[in-house]
Amino acid sequence: MESLFLLIPLSLLLVGLLAWILHWSVKSGQFDDLDGPGQSILMDDDTPSSHKVSEHSKK
């Protein structure tokens, strides 16, 4: 029974800490764009560089 006097306040502190972390992450925009980073890998925004022909390949 004595362990409940320690475990209940600790669990309430843990729940409060987790709620604060969730609130902070939502407020700071962590969950604003969930699809963008995954799709940015698939998008190829690089422009192809023009390969100059060297003198050796012209001969």
LINRABEL-V272072 format. One record per residue. N is the residue number from 1. PSI is psi as a letter, one per 30 degrees, with the letter a starting at -180 (999 if undefined). OMEGA is omega as a letter, one per 20 degrees, with the letter a starting at -180 (* if undefined). Layout:
BEGIN
n=N psi=PSI omega=OMEGA
n=N psi=PSI omega=OMEGA
END
This chain:
BEGIN
n=1 psi=e omega=a
n=2 psi=f omega=a
n=3 psi=f omega=r
n=4 psi=e omega=r
n=5 psi=f omega=r
n=6 psi=e omega=a
n=7 psi=e omega=a
n=8 psi=e omega=r
n=9 psi=e omega=r
n=10 psi=e omega=r
n=11 psi=e omega=r
n=12 psi=e omega=r
n=13 psi=e omega=r
n=14 psi=e omega=r
n=15 psi=e omega=r
n=16 psi=e omega=r
n=17 psi=e omega=r
n=18 psi=e omega=r
n=19 psi=e omega=r
n=20 psi=e omega=r
n=21 psi=e omega=r
n=22 psi=e omega=r
n=23 psi=e omega=r
n=24 psi=e omega=a
n=25 psi=e omega=r
n=26 psi=e omega=a
n=27 psi=e omega=a
n=28 psi=g omega=r
n=29 psi=g omega=a
n=30 psi=f omega=a
n=31 psi=g omega=a
n=32 psi=e omega=a
n=33 psi=j omega=a
n=34 psi=f omega=a
n=35 psi=f omega=a
n=36 psi=e omega=a
n=37 psi=e omega=r
n=38 psi=e omega=r
n=39 psi=f omega=a
n=40 psi=f omega=r
n=41 psi=e omega=a
n=42 psi=f omega=a
n=43 psi=k omega=r
n=44 psi=j omega=a
n=45 psi=f omega=a
n=46 psi=k omega=r
n=47 psi=k omega=a
n=48 psi=k omega=r
n=49 psi=k omega=r
n=50 psi=k omega=r
n=51 psi=j omega=r
n=52 psi=k omega=r
n=53 psi=k omega=r
n=54 psi=l omega=a
n=55 psi=e omega=a
n=56 psi=e omega=a
n=57 psi=f omega=r
n=58 psi=f omega=a
n=59 psi=999 omega=*
END
